[in-house]
Amino acid sequence: MRKLIAFDDDTLDKLTQLARDRMATFQELADEAFADLLKKHGIPIDLKDALRKSARLSKDATPKKTRSRTARTP
């Protein structure tokens, strides 16, 4: 899906130069920037990331059973 995003001339020039310096496309820069933004706000980027986050949340929600030291029998 294509969307239009407006940049001022100075920002566009700097982004274009950054893309040249990194030998990347403008699209690659945009993908990286939006992935970082989603990660910052805790939103999964893809299915693998969503599953990892879900597993971590369920692991944290499950209380761990611990035995007391006095319960041991030799």
C-alpha positions as CSV (number, residue, x, y, z in Angstrom):
1,M,0.0,0.0,0.0
2,R,1.4,3.4,-0.9
3,K,1.1,6.4,1.2
4,L,2.4,10.0,0.7
5,I,4.5,11.5,3.4
6,A,5.7,15.1,3.2
7,F,9.2,16.2,4.3
8,D,10.7,19.7,4.2
9,D,13.5,20.1,1.7
10,D,16.3,20.1,4.3
11,T,15.1,16.8,5.9
12,L,14.7,15.2,2.5
13,D,18.2,16.2,1.4
14,K,19.6,14.7,4.6
15,L,17.7,11.5,4.3
16,T,18.8,11.2,0.7
17,Q,22.4,11.7,1.7
18,L,22.1,9.2,4.5
19,A,20.7,6.6,2.1
20,R,23.6,7.2,-0.3
21,D,26.2,7.0,2.5
22,R,24.7,3.7,3.7
23,M,24.2,2.4,0.2
24,A,20.6,1.8,1.0
25,T,17.3,2.9,-0.6
26,F,15.0,5.5,0.9
27,Q,12.5,2.7,1.4
28,E,15.0,0.7,3.5
29,L,15.5,3.8,5.7
30,A,11.8,4.2,6.1
31,D,11.3,0.5,7.0
32,E,14.1,0.7,9.6
33,A,12.7,4.0,11.1
34,F,9.1,2.7,11.4
35,A,10.3,-0.7,12.8
36,D,12.2,1.2,15.5
37,L,9.2,3.4,16.3
38,L,7.0,0.3,16.7
39,K,9.6,-1.4,18.9
40,K,9.9,1.7,21.0
41,H,6.2,1.6,21.8
42,G,6.1,-2.2,22.3
43,I,4.1,-3.0,19.2
44,P,5.2,-6.3,17.5
45,I,6.6,-5.8,14.0
46,D,5.8,-9.3,12.6
47,L,4.4,-12.6,13.6
48,K,7.6,-13.9,15.1
49,D,8.0,-10.8,17.2
50,A,4.3,-11.1,18.3
51,L,4.7,-14.8,19.3
52,R,7.9,-14.0,21.3
53,K,6.2,-11.1,23.1
54,S,3.1,-13.3,23.9
55,A,5.3,-16.1,25.2
56,R,7.2,-13.7,27.4
57,L,3.9,-12.2,28.8
58,S,2.5,-15.7,29.6
59,K,5.7,-16.8,31.2
60,D,5.7,-13.6,33.4
61,A,2.1,-14.1,34.4
62,T,2.5,-17.7,35.5
63,P,3.7,-17.8,39.2
64,K,6.8,-19.9,39.7
65,K,6.5,-22.7,42.2
66,T,9.3,-22.7,44.7
67,R,10.0,-25.1,47.5
68,S,11.2,-23.9,50.8
69,R,14.6,-25.1,52.0
70,T,13.0,-26.7,55.1
71,A,10.7,-28.9,52.9
72,R,13.7,-31.0,51.8
73,T,14.0,-34.5,53.1
74,P,17.5,-36.3,52.9
